[in-house]
Amino acid sequence: MSGLVIEIEHGVDDGDSLCGICSECAQVAIGELLDHVRWKNYRVMVNRKLVKGRPEPRPWPCTGGNPQSPPARSRSPVLDSRRKAAAPAETPAPPAARSFSAWQPSKFKYPRRGAFEVNVYDESTGACTVLFSKYKEHRIPKHNNDIWHSLVACLMLWCMEHSASDVLNKLGEFCHKHRTYVNLRQILDRDKAKSSLGEQLAEALDDLEAAVATGNPVRIREKLTLPFGVRSAEGAKAEERMHDLKAVLEKVRVAVAKIDKGYVKLGLEEFEPLIQDINAIGLQTPEVEDAFRKFQSHRSKGAETSRQNATMSSLVAIDGSPHAPRPGGAPMSLASIAEEVLKKGRMTLEERLMAQDEFKALREEIQQLRHEKDQALNVARSAKAQAEEERSARAAAEEELAALIAAEASARAAADRSAGDLAAAQEEANRRTAEATAAVAAAEAAQRDSREEA
């Protein structure tokens, strides 16, 4: 693991006592996180002085203001002018009595007055990450999560760059235990190397965002758990949206149950105000689609009945006579009344069937789009797997080629050695032949000499 240097800067003036307490709390929080992930190689420096040991745990100070600081004076010009008028005139001190250090600039610029800042440095790369800055947040830390949030993000980025899955698992356990959330999308954008761990987290986060876009709480629940137990801000928002969708879905189920039990009017009255909530929150489940069909069916039936009753009441006379006057003054027969009522009923039924056909076509189109999306994802995954196979096959071929080249080199060396041995053997044979020839010649000469002597 890389060495880490934790630097804490806090003011040391009389009004900076809260910053000193925050420094001790920050040391405890950082030590707790690094001990959980078993990160031993780190040092803590407070105001450029190395700190040995760890302070005792204590609660974070109250953020309602420093009780030691004097109350702020009003900035009203009227009140200020009245105070100046009521205050006695101050006699200026002689030049010799004035303190030179009162207006002389301070020689010590570190630590800064009223400052509280926590930085972490990576000794291997020299990179610096700001964990908390009072000048940026305009407040002092309130909780350990103010320190843990940035430190966990820094450690996660290190795990991605070094493929340290064991440390990433421990970070996930720590975040789950202390309910610490990180902005995973920002961390993945900072992962320039695009490591394998980062790709796993990015793929899981993309699936979660796609599930959130569907508006189905069941799919969100399936994709809610990220790899290595990481808790992200995107996951928290998805969980909150899942609970909102479940709440609306439960109300829809109650209204549909009442309709199924025969309390149609009561169920319709409860379901009608839910339509706006469903459209606003984007709830899309098969149960909601079935509920919409039932609602449209019962509402169309009620509207058709009301329309027929209104038509009959407008056409039939008040005294029960079937000959109600037409707009032109001529009375209508019962046959014409029945024909007009049936005609209006048939038109309403045709309109309802057309609406149902349009809804079915739209639903089939949505299913087709989802199917095409799944096919595209499958094609992308298969292409990725094929590229991995080709990469592995190419590496194996390169290794085999290197082995063949090495074997050829060794064979050539062996052939060279064999040629050298053959030449040496030939020279030895020639030498022995020459020696044998010389011996034969000497023997013949000795035989001649013996013959001559005889």
Disulfide bonds with the S-S distance in Angstrom:
none
